Amino acid sequence: MTRYLVLGSGRWATHLQRLLTLSRVDHLNWNRQQHADAELEVRAADCTHLWLAVSDQAIAPLTERLRSLDKTLLHSSGALEIEGTHSVHPPMSFRPSLYDDDFYSRLAFVTTSTLPRERLIPGLANPLSVIPPEKKAFYHAMCVLAGNGSVLLWQKFFREMQDLGLPPETARQYCERVSENLLTDPATALTGPLVRGDRMTLLKNLNSLDNDPYQDVLQALIQAYHQESQRQKRGSV
């Protein structure tokens, strides 16, 4: 009988346990805050799959420690490939609190493993995509760029709008509309001076960010946009 041991107590471990519960998959948990160190092997002995939902730094030592138990070892690092474990990464952002229950059945996974899904994640019907191991670092870089990068920019935006005295609803409306346009049609979602080629406005934007670390970010985005535009033009010839 399939039984997972989820190692960890962070955000991902919490959401993963909720997924397993809703999927009616038997599972246990072990974490350093609530369990004795020696209890790890005891709990692992009763499980078929050990899911290391821990920090990247902890995955290799735990893999070495648990390798001899002859269990299926899983981890969710977007960056690491470790011999003896199978990478199962969710391209998702997890908040401290749980999401609505219907979220978890739609949660997708990306793996580099060659194991068939019924052996890799038995009991879970979630979407599963396979990518080559050599593409994993690039895949995760895209997740970081889109997820972390966009959140940093929006956090900056909300702070600065608040400092300017704009109502929170004004900033929120802008964020919602940009997000909706992006999801509706990614190809046409970009608007503003970049698309118009309005160099005067972009220069004023850059100058207004003197002594602000985000001046370099905006400059990099402008350069990246122009380089990508040129690449696409060459590709269409």
PyRosetta script that sets phi, psi and omega in degrees:
from pyrosetta import init, pose_from_sequence

init()
pose = pose_from_sequence("MTRYLVLGSGRWATHLQRLLTLSRVDHLNWNRQQHADAELEVRAADCTHLWLAVSDQAIAPLTERLRSLDKTLLHSSGALEIEGTHSVHPPMSFRPSLYDDDFYSRLAFVTTSTLPRERLIPGLANPLSVIPPEKKAFYHAMCVLAGNGSVLLWQKFFREMQDLGLPPETARQYCERVSENLLTDPATALTGPLVRGDRMTLLKNLNSLDNDPYQDVLQALIQAYHQESQRQKRGSV")
pose.set_psi(1, 136.0)
pose.set_omega(1, -180.0)
pose.set_phi(2, -70.3)
pose.set_psi(2, 132.3)
pose.set_omega(2, 171.9)
pose.set_phi(3, -146.6)
pose.set_psi(3, 129.4)
pose.set_omega(3, 178.9)
pose.set_phi(4, -97.0)
pose.set_psi(4, 144.4)
pose.set_omega(4, 165.5)
pose.set_phi(5, -110.9)
pose.set_psi(5, 115.7)
pose.set_omega(5, 177.8)
pose.set_phi(6, -92.8)
pose.set_psi(6, 118.5)
pose.set_omega(6, 178.2)
pose.set_phi(7, -95.7)
pose.set_psi(7, 125.3)
pose.set_omega(7, 177.7)
pose.set_phi(8, 126.9)
pose.set_psi(8, 165.4)
pose.set_omega(8, -179.7)
pose.set_phi(9, -137.7)
pose.set_psi(9, 10.7)
pose.set_omega(9, -178.7)
pose.set_phi(10, -82.1)
pose.set_psi(10, -166.1)
pose.set_omega(10, -176.6)
pose.set_phi(11, -59.5)
pose.set_psi(11, -50.5)
pose.set_omega(11, -175.8)
pose.set_phi(12, -64.5)
pose.set_psi(12, -41.6)
pose.set_omega(12, 178.7)
pose.set_phi(13, -60.0)
pose.set_psi(13, -39.2)
pose.set_omega(13, 179.8)
pose.set_phi(14, -65.9)
pose.set_psi(14, -46.6)
pose.set_omega(14, -180.0)
pose.set_phi(15, -68.5)
pose.set_psi(15, -37.6)
pose.set_omega(15, 179.5)
pose.set_phi(16, -62.4)
pose.set_psi(16, -42.4)
pose.set_omega(16, 178.7)
pose.set_phi(17, -64.3)
pose.set_psi(17, -35.0)
pose.set_omega(17, 176.6)
pose.set_phi(18, -66.1)
pose.set_psi(18, -40.6)
pose.set_omega(18, 176.4)
pose.set_phi(19, -59.3)
pose.set_psi(19, -46.3)
pose.set_omega(19, -179.0)
pose.set_phi(20, -64.9)
pose.set_psi(20, -39.7)
pose.set_omega(20, 178.3)
pose.set_phi(21, -62.3)
pose.set_psi(21, -48.5)
pose.set_omega(21, -178.9)
pose.set_phi(22, -66.9)
pose.set_psi(22, -27.6)
pose.set_omega(22, 178.5)
pose.set_phi(23, -84.4)
pose.set_psi(23, 0.5)
pose.set_omega(23, -179.5)
pose.set_phi(24, 58.2)
pose.set_psi(24, 41.6)
pose.set_omega(24, 178.1)
pose.set_phi(25, -106.1)
pose.set_psi(25, 126.8)
pose.set_omega(25, -179.0)
pose.set_phi(26, -62.8)
pose.set_psi(26, 135.8)
pose.set_omega(26, -179.6)
pose.set_phi(27, -158.7)
pose.set_psi(27, 157.3)
pose.set_omega(27, 174.9)
pose.set_phi(28, -124.6)
pose.set_psi(28, 170.7)
pose.set_omega(28, 176.1)
pose.set_phi(29, -131.3)
pose.set_psi(29, 146.5)
pose.set_omega(29, 169.0)
pose.set_phi(30, -137.4)
pose.set_psi(30, 130.6)
pose.set_omega(30, 173.5)
pose.set_phi(31, -147.0)
pose.set_psi(31, 154.8)
pose.set_omega(31, -173.0)
pose.set_phi(32, -67.7)
pose.set_psi(32, -23.9)
pose.set_omega(32, -178.2)
pose.set_phi(33, -73.9)
pose.set_psi(33, -31.1)
pose.set_omega(33, -172.6)
pose.set_phi(34, -114.7)
pose.set_psi(34, -12.6)
pose.set_omega(34, -173.6)
pose.set_phi(35, -129.8)
pose.set_psi(35, 148.8)
pose.set_omega(35, 176.3)
pose.set_phi(36, -67.7)
pose.set_psi(36, 150.6)
pose.set_omega(36, -178.3)
pose.set_phi(37, -58.8)
pose.set_psi(37, -42.6)
pose.set_omega(37, -176.8)
pose.set_phi(38, -67.8)
pose.set_psi(38, -16.8)
pose.set_omega(38, -178.9)
pose.set_phi(39, -73.9)
pose.set_psi(39, -14.8)
pose.set_omega(39, -178.5)
pose.set_phi(40, -59.9)
pose.set_psi(40, -53.0)
pose.set_omega(40, -179.0)
pose.set_phi(41, -64.3)
pose.set_psi(41, -34.1)
pose.set_omega(41, 179.5)
pose.set_phi(42, -63.0)
pose.set_psi(42, -47.0)
pose.set_omega(42, 179.7)
pose.set_phi(43, -69.5)
pose.set_psi(43, -39.4)
pose.set_omega(43, -179.2)
pose.set_phi(44, -62.7)
pose.set_psi(44, -32.3)
pose.set_omega(44, -177.9)
pose.set_phi(45, -61.9)
pose.set_psi(45, -27.3)
pose.set_omega(45, -177.8)
pose.set_phi(46, -92.4)
pose.set_psi(46, 6.9)
pose.set_omega(46, -174.5)
pose.set_phi(47, -121.3)
pose.set_psi(47, 156.9)
pose.set_omega(47, 177.3)
pose.set_phi(48, -96.1)
pose.set_psi(48, -30.2)
pose.set_omega(48, -176.3)
pose.set_phi(49, -128.0)
pose.set_psi(49, 130.9)
pose.set_omega(49, 178.2)
pose.set_phi(50, -111.8)
pose.set_psi(50, 112.5)
pose.set_omega(50, -176.0)
pose.set_phi(51, -102.9)
pose.set_psi(51, 109.8)
pose.set_omega(51, -175.9)
pose.set_phi(52, -83.8)
pose.set_psi(52, 85.2)
pose.set_omega(52, 179.9)
pose.set_phi(53, -91.4)
pose.set_psi(53, 60.4)
pose.set_omega(53, -173.5)
pose.set_phi(54, -126.4)
pose.set_psi(54, 179.2)
pose.set_omega(54, 178.3)
pose.set_phi(55, -65.4)
pose.set_psi(55, 156.3)
pose.set_omega(55, 179.6)
pose.set_phi(56, -56.6)
pose.set_psi(56, -37.2)
pose.set_omega(56, -177.4)
pose.set_phi(57, -66.1)
pose.set_psi(57, -24.4)
pose.set_omega(57, -176.6)
pose.set_phi(58, -91.3)
pose.set_psi(58, -12.1)
pose.set_omega(58, -173.1)
pose.set_phi(59, -67.6)
pose.set_psi(59, -49.1)
pose.set_omega(59, -177.3)
pose.set_phi(60, -61.8)
pose.set_psi(60, -48.2)
pose.set_omega(60, 178.1)
pose.set_phi(61, -60.5)
pose.set_psi(61, -39.4)
pose.set_omega(61, 178.8)
pose.set_phi(62, -69.1)
pose.set_psi(62, -37.0)
pose.set_omega(62, 176.5)
pose.set_phi(63, -60.2)
pose.set_psi(63, -46.1)
pose.set_omega(63, 179.2)
pose.set_phi(64, -61.7)
pose.set_psi(64, -39.2)
pose.set_omega(64, -178.3)
pose.set_phi(65, -69.7)
pose.set_psi(65, -35.9)
pose.set_omega(65, -172.0)
pose.set_phi(66, -100.8)
pose.set_psi(66, -5.9)
pose.set_omega(66, -173.6)
pose.set_phi(67, -56.1)
pose.set_psi(67, -38.0)
pose.set_omega(67, -173.9)
pose.set_phi(68, -74.8)
pose.set_psi(68, -7.0)
pose.set_omega(68, -176.7)
pose.set_phi(69, -79.4)
pose.set_psi(69, -8.0)
pose.set_omega(69, 178.8)
pose.set_phi(70, 59.0)
pose.set_psi(70, 48.5)
pose.set_omega(70, 175.7)
pose.set_phi(71, -114.6)
pose.set_psi(71, 162.5)
pose.set_omega(71, 172.7)
pose.set_phi(72, -80.1)
pose.set_psi(72, 115.9)
pose.set_omega(72, -178.0)
pose.set_phi(73, -98.0)
pose.set_psi(73, 127.5)
pose.set_omega(73, 178.5)
pose.set_phi(74, -120.7)
pose.set_psi(74, 148.3)
pose.set_omega(74, 170.4)
pose.set_phi(75, -141.5)
pose.set_psi(75, 164.4)
pose.set_omega(75, -175.8)
pose.set_phi(76, -121.5)
pose.set_psi(76, 26.3)
pose.set_omega(76, 175.4)
pose.set_phi(77, -70.7)
pose.set_psi(77, 134.7)
pose.set_omega(77, 176.5)
pose.set_phi(78, -82.2)
pose.set_psi(78, -11.0)
pose.set_omega(78, -174.3)
pose.set_phi(79, -111.8)
pose.set_psi(79, -28.0)
pose.set_omega(79, -170.1)
pose.set_phi(80, -94.4)
pose.set_psi(80, 143.7)
pose.set_omega(80, 166.8)
pose.set_phi(81, -124.2)
pose.set_psi(81, 113.4)
pose.set_omega(81, -174.6)
pose.set_phi(82, -122.4)
pose.set_psi(82, 126.3)
pose.set_omega(82, -179.6)
pose.set_phi(83, -59.6)
pose.set_psi(83, 133.5)
pose.set_omega(83, 179.6)
pose.set_phi(84, 96.8)
pose.set_psi(84, -8.4)
pose.set_omega(84, 176.9)
pose.set_phi(85, -126.2)
pose.set_psi(85, 159.7)
pose.set_omega(85, 178.8)
pose.set_phi(86, -114.6)
pose.set_psi(86, 128.3)
pose.set_omega(86, -179.3)
pose.set_phi(87, -81.8)
pose.set_psi(87, 124.6)
pose.set_omega(87, 175.2)
pose.set_phi(88, -132.5)
pose.set_psi(88, 97.8)
pose.set_omega(88, -170.8)
pose.set_phi(89, -108.0)
pose.set_psi(89, 130.9)
pose.set_omega(89, 175.1)
pose.set_phi(90, -91.5)
pose.set_psi(90, 116.8)
pose.set_omega(90, 175.9)
pose.set_phi(91, -76.2)
pose.set_psi(91, 80.3)
pose.set_omega(91, -171.0)
pose.set_phi(92, -154.5)
pose.set_psi(92, 156.5)
pose.set_omega(92, 174.6)
pose.set_phi(93, -104.8)
pose.set_psi(93, 131.1)
pose.set_omega(93, -176.6)
pose.set_phi(94, -117.1)
pose.set_psi(94, 125.7)
pose.set_omega(94, 176.9)
pose.set_phi(95, -87.6)
pose.set_psi(95, 169.2)
pose.set_omega(95, -179.8)
pose.set_phi(96, -61.8)
pose.set_psi(96, -38.4)
pose.set_omega(96, -179.5)
pose.set_phi(97, -90.8)
pose.set_psi(97, 159.5)
pose.set_omega(97, -179.1)
pose.set_phi(98, -70.8)
pose.set_psi(98, 155.2)
pose.set_omega(98, 174.4)
pose.set_phi(99, -88.3)
pose.set_psi(99, 174.8)
pose.set_omega(99, 173.2)
pose.set_phi(100, -61.1)
pose.set_psi(100, 151.6)
pose.set_omega(100, -173.5)
pose.set_phi(101, -58.5)
pose.set_psi(101, -35.1)
pose.set_omega(101, -175.7)
pose.set_phi(102, -68.9)
pose.set_psi(102, -14.1)
pose.set_omega(102, 177.5)
pose.set_phi(103, -64.5)
pose.set_psi(103, -38.9)
pose.set_omega(103, -166.7)
pose.set_phi(104, -71.0)
pose.set_psi(104, -30.7)
pose.set_omega(104, 178.3)
pose.set_phi(105, -71.1)
pose.set_psi(105, -20.6)
pose.set_omega(105, -179.3)
pose.set_phi(106, -95.3)
pose.set_psi(106, -5.7)
pose.set_omega(106, -179.3)
pose.set_phi(107, -62.8)
pose.set_psi(107, 124.8)
pose.set_omega(107, -177.5)
pose.set_phi(108, -96.4)
pose.set_psi(108, 155.6)
pose.set_omega(108, 176.2)
pose.set_phi(109, -126.1)
pose.set_psi(109, 151.8)
pose.set_omega(109, 174.1)
pose.set_phi(110, -124.5)
pose.set_psi(110, 131.3)
pose.set_omega(110, -178.3)
pose.set_phi(111, -131.2)
pose.set_psi(111, 158.4)
pose.set_omega(111, 171.0)
pose.set_phi(112, -109.7)
pose.set_psi(112, 3.3)
pose.set_omega(112, -175.1)
pose.set_phi(113, -76.2)
pose.set_psi(113, 149.7)
pose.set_omega(113, 175.4)
pose.set_phi(114, -96.3)
pose.set_psi(114, -0.2)
pose.set_omega(114, 177.6)
pose.set_phi(115, -66.7)
pose.set_psi(115, 140.9)
pose.set_omega(115, 172.6)
pose.set_phi(116, -63.5)
pose.set_psi(116, 148.8)
pose.set_omega(116, -172.7)
pose.set_phi(117, -59.3)
pose.set_psi(117, -31.2)
pose.set_omega(117, -179.2)
pose.set_phi(118, -68.3)
pose.set_psi(118, -18.8)
pose.set_omega(118, 173.6)
pose.set_phi(119, -98.4)
pose.set_psi(119, -28.5)
pose.set_omega(119, -177.5)
pose.set_phi(120, -75.6)
pose.set_psi(120, -54.2)
pose.set_omega(120, -178.6)
pose.set_phi(121, -133.0)
pose.set_psi(121, 63.1)
pose.set_omega(121, -179.0)
pose.set_phi(122, -60.2)
pose.set_psi(122, 140.9)
pose.set_omega(122, 178.9)
pose.set_phi(123, 91.1)
pose.set_psi(123, -12.8)
pose.set_omega(123, -179.5)
pose.set_phi(124, -107.3)
pose.set_psi(124, 128.5)
pose.set_omega(124, -179.3)
pose.set_phi(125, -100.7)
pose.set_psi(125, 12.1)
pose.set_omega(125, -176.8)
pose.set_phi(126, -63.9)
pose.set_psi(126, 150.3)
pose.set_omega(126, 175.0)
pose.set_phi(127, -55.6)
pose.set_psi(127, 137.7)
pose.set_omega(127, -178.4)
pose.set_phi(128, -135.4)
pose.set_psi(128, 123.2)
pose.set_omega(128, 177.6)
pose.set_phi(129, -114.0)
pose.set_psi(129, 148.1)
pose.set_omega(129, -179.5)
pose.set_phi(130, -114.7)
pose.set_psi(130, 131.6)
pose.set_omega(130, 175.3)
pose.set_phi(131, -125.6)
pose.set_psi(131, 156.6)
pose.set_omega(131, 177.4)
pose.set_phi(132, -66.2)
pose.set_psi(132, 144.8)
pose.set_omega(132, 179.3)
pose.set_phi(133, -55.7)
pose.set_psi(133, -35.4)
pose.set_omega(133, -177.8)
pose.set_phi(134, -71.3)
pose.set_psi(134, -12.2)
pose.set_omega(134, 177.8)
pose.set_phi(135, -98.3)
pose.set_psi(135, -2.3)
pose.set_omega(135, -172.8)
pose.set_phi(136, -65.8)
pose.set_psi(136, -44.0)
pose.set_omega(136, -179.2)
pose.set_phi(137, -60.8)
pose.set_psi(137, -40.2)
pose.set_omega(137, 178.1)
pose.set_phi(138, -66.5)
pose.set_psi(138, -44.6)
pose.set_omega(138, 177.4)
pose.set_phi(139, -55.1)
pose.set_psi(139, -46.2)
pose.set_omega(139, -177.2)
pose.set_phi(140, -72.0)
pose.set_psi(140, -32.5)
pose.set_omega(140, 175.5)
pose.set_phi(141, -60.3)
pose.set_psi(141, -38.1)
pose.set_omega(141, 177.4)
pose.set_phi(142, -65.7)
pose.set_psi(142, -38.8)
pose.set_omega(142, 176.9)
pose.set_phi(143, -63.1)
pose.set_psi(143, -43.5)
pose.set_omega(143, -179.6)
pose.set_phi(144, -66.7)
pose.set_psi(144, -43.5)
pose.set_omega(144, -179.3)
pose.set_phi(145, -61.8)
pose.set_psi(145, -47.0)
pose.set_omega(145, -177.4)
pose.set_phi(146, -75.6)
pose.set_psi(146, -43.4)
pose.set_omega(146, -176.2)
pose.set_phi(147, -80.1)
pose.set_psi(147, -64.4)
pose.set_omega(147, -179.3)
pose.set_phi(148, -64.4)
pose.set_psi(148, -43.2)
pose.set_omega(148, -177.4)
pose.set_phi(149, -61.6)
pose.set_psi(149, -46.0)
pose.set_omega(149, -178.5)
pose.set_phi(150, -67.8)
pose.set_psi(150, -37.9)
pose.set_omega(150, 179.6)
pose.set_phi(151, -64.5)
pose.set_psi(151, -42.5)
pose.set_omega(151, 177.6)
pose.set_phi(152, -59.6)
pose.set_psi(152, -42.4)
pose.set_omega(152, 179.8)
pose.set_phi(153, -65.7)
pose.set_psi(153, -42.9)
pose.set_omega(153, 180.0)
pose.set_phi(154, -69.9)
pose.set_psi(154, -35.3)
pose.set_omega(154, 175.5)
pose.set_phi(155, -62.1)
pose.set_psi(155, -43.2)
pose.set_omega(155, 176.7)
pose.set_phi(156, -60.3)
pose.set_psi(156, -46.1)
pose.set_omega(156, -179.1)
pose.set_phi(157, -59.3)
pose.set_psi(157, -49.0)
pose.set_omega(157, -178.1)
pose.set_phi(158, -63.7)
pose.set_psi(158, -39.5)
pose.set_omega(158, 178.2)
pose.set_phi(159, -62.5)
pose.set_psi(159, -47.6)
pose.set_omega(159, -175.4)
pose.set_phi(160, -69.1)
pose.set_psi(160, -36.9)
pose.set_omega(160, 177.1)
pose.set_phi(161, -65.0)
pose.set_psi(161, -37.6)
pose.set_omega(161, 176.8)
pose.set_phi(162, -64.4)
pose.set_psi(162, -42.9)
pose.set_omega(162, 179.0)
pose.set_phi(163, -64.0)
pose.set_psi(163, -30.8)
pose.set_omega(163, 178.2)
pose.set_phi(164, -78.4)
pose.set_psi(164, -7.8)
pose.set_omega(164, 178.1)
pose.set_phi(165, 87.3)
pose.set_psi(165, 12.1)
pose.set_omega(165, 178.6)
pose.set_phi(166, -74.4)
pose.set_psi(166, 144.8)
pose.set_omega(166, 177.8)
pose.set_phi(167, -61.2)
pose.set_psi(167, 141.7)
pose.set_omega(167, 178.6)
pose.set_phi(168, -54.5)
pose.set_psi(168, -34.6)
pose.set_omega(168, -178.2)
pose.set_phi(169, -65.6)
pose.set_psi(169, -31.6)
pose.set_omega(169, 178.6)
pose.set_phi(170, -64.8)
pose.set_psi(170, -45.7)
pose.set_omega(170, 178.6)
pose.set_phi(171, -66.8)
pose.set_psi(171, -40.2)
pose.set_omega(171, -178.7)
pose.set_phi(172, -64.7)
pose.set_psi(172, -41.1)
pose.set_omega(172, 178.7)
pose.set_phi(173, -58.6)
pose.set_psi(173, -42.9)
pose.set_omega(173, -179.9)
pose.set_phi(174, -62.8)
pose.set_psi(174, -46.2)
pose.set_omega(174, 179.4)
pose.set_phi(175, -60.8)
pose.set_psi(175, -44.5)
pose.set_omega(175, -179.0)
pose.set_phi(176, -63.3)
pose.set_psi(176, -40.7)
pose.set_omega(176, -177.8)
pose.set_phi(177, -69.8)
pose.set_psi(177, -42.3)
pose.set_omega(177, 177.5)
pose.set_phi(178, -60.1)
pose.set_psi(178, -44.2)
pose.set_omega(178, -179.2)
pose.set_phi(179, -65.0)
pose.set_psi(179, -42.9)
pose.set_omega(179, -179.9)
pose.set_phi(180, -64.4)
pose.set_psi(180, -42.7)
pose.set_omega(180, 178.3)
pose.set_phi(181, -62.6)
pose.set_psi(181, -39.8)
pose.set_omega(181, -179.8)
pose.set_phi(182, -63.7)
pose.set_psi(182, -43.4)
pose.set_omega(182, -178.9)
pose.set_phi(183, -72.4)
pose.set_psi(183, -32.4)
pose.set_omega(183, -178.9)
pose.set_phi(184, -71.7)
pose.set_psi(184, -45.4)
pose.set_omega(184, -178.5)
pose.set_phi(185, -154.7)
pose.set_psi(185, 89.8)
pose.set_omega(185, -177.4)
pose.set_phi(186, -55.6)
pose.set_psi(186, -33.5)
pose.set_omega(186, -174.5)
pose.set_phi(187, -67.9)
pose.set_psi(187, -27.1)
pose.set_omega(187, -177.0)
pose.set_phi(188, -113.5)
pose.set_psi(188, 8.8)
pose.set_omega(188, -173.6)
pose.set_phi(189, -73.1)
pose.set_psi(189, -26.1)
pose.set_omega(189, -177.1)
pose.set_phi(190, -75.3)
pose.set_psi(190, 128.9)
pose.set_omega(190, 179.0)
pose.set_phi(191, -133.5)
pose.set_psi(191, -179.5)
pose.set_omega(191, 172.9)
pose.set_phi(192, 94.7)
pose.set_psi(192, -164.3)
pose.set_omega(192, -171.7)
pose.set_phi(193, -64.4)
pose.set_psi(193, -27.5)
pose.set_omega(193, 177.2)
pose.set_phi(194, -61.8)
pose.set_psi(194, -49.7)
pose.set_omega(194, -177.9)
pose.set_phi(195, -67.6)
pose.set_psi(195, -37.6)
pose.set_omega(195, -178.9)
pose.set_phi(196, -76.0)
pose.set_psi(196, -15.0)
pose.set_omega(196, -174.5)
pose.set_phi(197, 70.1)
pose.set_psi(197, 33.4)
pose.set_omega(197, -175.9)
pose.set_phi(198, -86.2)
pose.set_psi(198, 85.2)
pose.set_omega(198, -175.7)
pose.set_phi(199, -66.0)
pose.set_psi(199, -35.5)
pose.set_omega(199, -179.6)
pose.set_phi(200, -59.8)
pose.set_psi(200, -47.3)
pose.set_omega(200, -180.0)
pose.set_phi(201, -65.0)
pose.set_psi(201, -42.7)
pose.set_omega(201, 179.7)
pose.set_phi(202, -62.4)
pose.set_psi(202, -38.5)
pose.set_omega(202, 178.2)
pose.set_phi(203, -64.4)
pose.set_psi(203, -42.0)
pose.set_omega(203, 177.2)
pose.set_phi(204, -64.0)
pose.set_psi(204, -39.8)
pose.set_omega(204, 177.1)
pose.set_phi(205, -59.3)
pose.set_psi(205, -46.5)
pose.set_omega(205, -179.8)
pose.set_phi(206, -63.8)
pose.set_psi(206, -44.6)
pose.set_omega(206, -178.6)
pose.set_phi(207, -63.7)
pose.set_psi(207, -32.0)
pose.set_omega(207, -179.8)
pose.set_phi(208, -69.6)
pose.set_psi(208, -14.6)
pose.set_omega(208, -178.4)
pose.set_phi(209, -101.4)
pose.set_psi(209, 21.4)
pose.set_omega(209, 176.4)
pose.set_phi(210, -54.9)
pose.set_psi(210, 135.9)
pose.set_omega(210, -179.9)
pose.set_phi(211, 66.6)
pose.set_psi(211, 15.9)
pose.set_omega(211, 176.5)
pose.set_phi(212, -113.2)
pose.set_psi(212, 126.9)
pose.set_omega(212, -179.0)
pose.set_phi(213, -58.5)
pose.set_psi(213, -21.1)
pose.set_omega(213, -179.7)
pose.set_phi(214, -78.9)
pose.set_psi(214, -4.5)
pose.set_omega(214, 171.9)
pose.set_phi(215, -63.4)
pose.set_psi(215, -43.2)
pose.set_omega(215, 177.9)
pose.set_phi(216, -65.4)
pose.set_psi(216, -34.7)
pose.set_omega(216, 179.0)
pose.set_phi(217, -64.9)
pose.set_psi(217, -46.9)
pose.set_omega(217, 179.0)
pose.set_phi(218, -63.1)
pose.set_psi(218, -41.7)
pose.set_omega(218, 178.4)
pose.set_phi(219, -61.0)
pose.set_psi(219, -42.5)
pose.set_omega(219, 179.4)
pose.set_phi(220, -65.1)
pose.set_psi(220, -38.6)
pose.set_omega(220, 178.6)
pose.set_phi(221, -65.9)
pose.set_psi(221, -40.3)
pose.set_omega(221, 177.7)
pose.set_phi(222, -62.1)
pose.set_psi(222, -46.3)
pose.set_omega(222, 179.7)
pose.set_phi(223, -63.9)
pose.set_psi(223, -43.0)
pose.set_omega(223, -179.9)
pose.set_phi(224, -63.0)
pose.set_psi(224, -39.9)
pose.set_omega(224, 179.2)
pose.set_phi(225, -62.0)
pose.set_psi(225, -46.2)
pose.set_omega(225, -178.5)
pose.set_phi(226, -67.5)
pose.set_psi(226, -39.7)
pose.set_omega(226, 178.6)
pose.set_phi(227, -64.9)
pose.set_psi(227, -41.7)
pose.set_omega(227, 179.0)
pose.set_phi(228, -67.5)
pose.set_psi(228, -37.6)
pose.set_omega(228, 177.8)
pose.set_phi(229, -62.8)
pose.set_psi(229, -42.8)
pose.set_omega(229, 178.1)
pose.set_phi(230, -65.0)
pose.set_psi(230, -39.8)
pose.set_omega(230, 179.4)
pose.set_phi(231, -63.0)
pose.set_psi(231, -42.4)
pose.set_omega(231, 180.0)
pose.set_phi(232, -66.9)
pose.set_psi(232, -36.5)
pose.set_omega(232, 177.9)
pose.set_phi(233, -64.8)
pose.set_psi(233, -42.9)
pose.set_omega(233, 178.4)
pose.set_phi(234, -63.6)
pose.set_psi(234, -36.9)
pose.set_omega(234, -178.8)
pose.set_phi(235, -70.6)
pose.set_psi(235, -23.9)
pose.set_omega(235, -178.1)
pose.set_phi(236, -89.1)
pose.set_psi(236, -7.8)
pose.set_omega(236, -178.9)
pose.set_phi(237, -77.0)
pose.dump_pdb("model.pdb")
